[in-house]
Amino acid sequence: MAGQEPIAARQIFINDIAGDTSTADLRSMFSEVGTVTNVEIDTNELNRHFAFVTFESSQGVEAAIAKFNTSNMNNTTLVCRRRTELEQMRQKRMIDARCKLFVGNIPQQMTATELQQDIERLS
C-alpha cells in the first residue's frame, strides 16, 4: 500500500512468552488495542519463545505497549518493545561485541604489560 508505515514501525517484539502461548492467544489479546495483521512465534537458541505482532499502524504499537507491557499471559510476564527498539539493541550489542577480543593460552606468569607488548607486536 502506498504511504503505509514501514513494518518495523508497526511491530512489537514480545520477549520470553510461555511455550503454550498460541498465535491465536496473542492475536486475541493485542486486537483489543488495534488491528493485528500478523503474529509470529519463534524460539531462540536458548529455547525461549518470543513473538512479533504486526499492527495495521504504529498507533497499535504504542497502545499495545502502554496496555500490555508487564501484563500476565499464561503465567508469564510479557515484555513488549517496539521492533525499532529491538533493532537498536541488536546493533548496540553487535558494536559492543566487535570491540572484544578473546586471547587464550596466556602463560599465568605473563604480566599485563607483557601481554600488551605482544599484542602490539602482532598488530
DRENNU-174793 format. One line per 5 residues: number of its first residue (from 1); their letters; for each residue x, y, z of C-alpha. Coordinates in steps of 0.02 Angstrom, whole numbers, plus 50000, padded with zeros to 5 digits. Last residue first. Example, Ala and Ser with C-alpha at 12.3 -4.5 7.8 and 13.67 -1.06 7.14 Angstrom:
2
2	SA	50684:49947:50357  50615:49775:50390;
END
This chain:
123
123	SLREI	52463:49707:50753  52573:49564:50815  52698:49675:50909  52557:49773:50987  52479:49611:51052;
118	DQQLE	52646:49553:51123  52676:49721:51207  52502:49719:51284  52531:49544:51351  52698:49596:51425;
113	TATMQ	52617:49746:51509  52475:49640:51579  52603:49523:51656  52636:49345:51597  52660:49222:51742;
108	QPING	52499:49128:51704  52552:49098:51523  52415:49155:51405  52331:49010:51315  52181:49111:51258;
103	VFLKC	52151:49286:51194  51971:49338:51169  51948:49509:51092  51803:49625:51121  51757:49783:51025;
98	RADIM	51658:49692:50891  51541:49627:51027  51500:49804:51081  51455:49853:50903  51349:49696:50884;
93	RKQRM	51263:49726:51052  51225:49906:51001  51152:49848:50836  51043:49719:50924  50978:49849:51048;
88	QELET	50936:49968:50904  50843:49829:50813  50743:49789:50970  50697:49973:50990  50636:49976:50808;
83	RRRCV	50529:49822:50843  50446:49920:50984  50456:49825:51147  50336:49718:51247  50391:49620:51400;
78	LTTNN	50253:49500:51448  50252:49425:51622  50221:49238:51609  50086:49137:51696  49992:49105:51532;
73	MNSTN	49984:49291:51496  50024:49424:51627  50046:49610:51597  50219:49690:51606  50191:49784:51442;
68	FKAIA	50009:49756:51394  49918:49923:51395  50050:50054:51354  50149:49936:51243  49993:49885:51149;
63	AEVGQ	49934:50066:51128  50102:50121:51058  50110:49975:50937  49929:49997:50883  49966:50179:50841;
58	SSEFT	50108:50116:50732  49979:50059:50605  49899:49900:50537  49981:49804:50677  50115:49671:50673;
53	VFAFH	50145:49558:50823  50317:49479:50839  50340:49338:50962  50462:49257:51081  50491:49083:51149;
48	RNLEN	50648:49037:51242  50736:48877:51186  50908:48953:51220  50945:48961:51033  50787:49064:51006;
43	TDIEV	50609:49005:50980  50479:49083:50865  50302:49149:50867  50234:49257:50726  50075:49362:50728;
38	NTVTG	50012:49462:50578  49888:49599:50530  49828:49649:50704  49704:49793:50701  49724:49892:50861;
33	VESFM	49711:49895:51050  49600:49745:51091  49672:49652:50943  49826:49626:51052  49742:49496:51162;
28	SRLDA	49652:49398:51026  49802:49398:50910  49915:49341:51052  49805:49196:51101  49776:49149:50917;
23	TSTDG	49964:49147:50888  49974:49020:51028  50052:49029:51201  50099:48855:51266  50285:48893:51272;
18	AIDNI	50258:49045:51382  50320:49208:51309  50500:49262:51339  50507:49427:51244  50367:49511:51147;
13	FIQRA	50427:49614:50999  50308:49744:50931  50281:49786:50750  50208:49934:50654  50365:50042:50646;
8	AIPEQ	50468:49891:50590  50340:49860:50450  50373:50031:50373  50221:50145:50377  50100:50133:50231;
3	GAM	50103:50279:50109  50063:50174:49957  50000:50000:50000;
END
